[in-house]
Amino acid sequence: MPRSTIRKLNRLFEPICAAGVITLLVISGFVTLHSLTRMWQDVDKVGGSYAVLETLDSLSIALREAEGYQRGFLVTGDDSYLDRYMAAEASLDDLLSELTQRTANNPSQDEVLDSLKQSIRIKREELSFTIKLRQEGSQADADVVARTNFGKDLMAQIRDEAELMRGNARVRYAMQLAETKHTYQTAWLTGLLLTLSALALVGGVLWAVYRQRRLKEKNRKLDEQIRLFLEQISDYAIFMMDTECRATTWNDGVKQVLGFDELEFLDRDVRPLIFTPEAHASGVVDAEFERATKNGAASDDRWMKRKDDTQFWASGITSSIRNASGKVVGFSKVMRDMTEQKQNSDELSRLAAELSEESRRKNEFLATLAHELRNPLSPIKSAVQLMSLMDVSPEIHDLRATMEVQVEQIVRLLDDLMDVSRIGRGKIDLKKQVVEISTVIDAAVDNAQSHVEANSQQLSVRVAPSGLCVDVDPARITQVICNLINNASKYSDVDCKIDVSAERVDEFVVITVTDNGSGISPERIDDIFEMFAQIEDSVERGVAGLGIGLTLVRTLVELHGGTVAAASDGIGKGSEFTIRLPAAIAPEVQEAVPAKAPHNVRPMKVLVVDDMRALSVILSRLLTKLGHDVRIVDSGTAALEVLQTFPADVVFSDISMPGMTGYELAKQLRKDHRHRDMKLVAMTGYGQASDRQKALSAGFDEHMVKPVDFKVLQAFFQGDD
């Protein structure tokens, strides 16, 4: 806890304790008054319950007296009995009214009281009726009524009901006595606790007074030590100011950092002494002290000046000083000369900016390189694929096959270059789905098969046919396994063996690619996944690559939450690469959809727009071989002219062309309603996701990256049919 906070708490301790004592006394008085009130109310309730019992007794006595006087009148006919009967009966109304009032807040008595009133009413009617018969001279009838058991039974019922009310009253009486006792005990304990608490607080105040005296002496010594400490610090200029920014303290750091002696500095406004003219002109100075006043502190990392007007980079803070009431009474300032560190930081920032710019240019170069290389590769690949549709001699067929393998290798290298660039910019998007690993490995083997066969090597695959699933981007994991197989083939001799296997190990699917080729030296095992790493004898063997394939493999596997590792017993002893991917639950088996039967593609009118004539001619011949009517042009303007007389079904257009670009051509065509059913396909060397999105936004239906595979073209026309 900060020392200023501790001092503030110490100053507040005594008044807090005093306030606590007063508060406890007030609370004690309030609790005592409340307890006395509760006790008075409880006593009153006890008295009320006792009065109910007395009233019930008086009611029983009055009822018996009324019955006795009635019988005396019936026997003697003496009117004096009748007067006393009337007095006794009149008292019954008063007693019933009193009983009703005393049981008004007691729901348990209401039902019994109503029944008792009803019984007494009937009894009174019976008494009055016999008296009336006697008064009318019907002595015999009155005696008959008086001798019946009705009156006795009625009196017995009245006694039972009165006794029931007495029982309820006794229970309530006992409960109220218990409440009164509990209230007394609570009041006694509360008073005792409050008294003890007040005594403790008084003791705390006395202890605080003693401790405060000790703290004052201790703080005095501490302040003296701090003053001496601050005065002797030379690396930091530390000083205090009043509210007018006049210096009130000085230390050796002021001399060391700012160049001012004590007499030159004290009692002077520090603002014109240490702030640069630029800072004053921009309002920085006043803003700094305003922030310190408002927020308690303000940073002052900026260029400042010394006594000799030389500037230096100062790092520090300006803080406001407040009194006990929170009012600002001055400021403190701590600052240090950080010019050298500032210069180093600026140099690092400059280097970082240069590296960032270099990385940006590198990515632009890779994208341009891929585009420029794909343009000449497109006619070469198309020509090779066109040759596959011709009847040629075995020698030419072998040459064509060799060219096809090498072209595919160049395409893979370009794709690897672009993927490394995308990964460096965080542009890799995974399209994950749960698939069986066997289908991914089959696709990788198909892609790598031509390379393996060209080297006359043996490739074997051991994978469970079903049930072994992973949640991955199939295309990316296919690329990973294909890279490992190609690597194994590249670094193995003719007739070498390459084994690919997959199995479930705990919660992972483990894929292994093993070869008996050139192997890896143990000291290079940890380095081969680094960018541009090379095996020692790769140059001599004539198989040195770009050194990015394994970097791409590791990055893609880790993006899927997996790991990849290499192992080898040494040079000439083969190698083993192991991929571990989290296993996934197999998706529910869905009913197989019957495959569409092969069908003949409808001949279409096709326009090829590309300023590279070699590609246009080769692509034209390839599409003609597929049975389509093809025209070629070398610009967007020429395409618009040809389309006036040649209603094309499909337009293959390059993007980067002189004059009108492919994007502009697509926008022009989409504005013309005559071409609303025309399929527009962008065929370009730019293959990033942003390039595809830009093409689709311009109006293209498809985006194909050069060189376009023959199978892709076939699939496009079959799907378009």
Buried (B, 14 or more C-beta within 10 A) or exposed (E): EEEEEEEEEBEEBBEBBBEBBEEBEEBBEEBBEBBEEBBEBBBEBBEBBBBBBEBBEBBBEBBBBBBBBBBBBBBEEEEEBBEBBEEBBEBBEEBBEBBBEBBEEBEEBEEBBEBBBEBBEBBBEBBBEBBEBBEEEBEEBBBEBBEEEEBEEBBEBBBBBBEBBBEBBBEBBEEBBEBBEEBBEBBEEBBEEBEEBBEBBBEBBEEBEEBBEEBEEEBEEEEEEEEEEBBEBEEBBBBBBBBEBBBBBBBBBBBBBBBBEBEBBBEBEBBEBBBBEEBEEEEBBEEBBEBBBEEEBBEBEBBBBBBEEEEBBBBBBBBBBBEEEEEBEBBBBBBBBBBEEBEEEEEEEEEEEEEEEEEEEEBEEBBEBBBEBBBBBBBBBBBBBBBBEEEEEEEEBEBBBEBBBBBBBBBBBBBBBBBBBBBBEEBBEEEBEEBBBBBBBBBBBEBBBEBBBBBEBEBEBEBBEEEBBBBBBBEBBBBBBBBBBBBBBBBBEEEBBBBBBBBBEEEBBBBBBBBBBBBBBEEBBEBBBEEEBBBEBBEEEEBEBEBBBBBBBBBBBEBBEBEBBBBBEEBEEBBBBBBBBEBBEEEEEEEEEEEEEEEEBEEBBBBBBBBBEBBBBBBBBBBEBBEBBBBBBBBBBBBBEBBEEBEBBBBBBBBBBEEBBBBBBBBBBBEEEEBEEBBBBBBBBBBBEEBBEBBBEBBBBBBBBBBBBBEEBEEBBBEBE
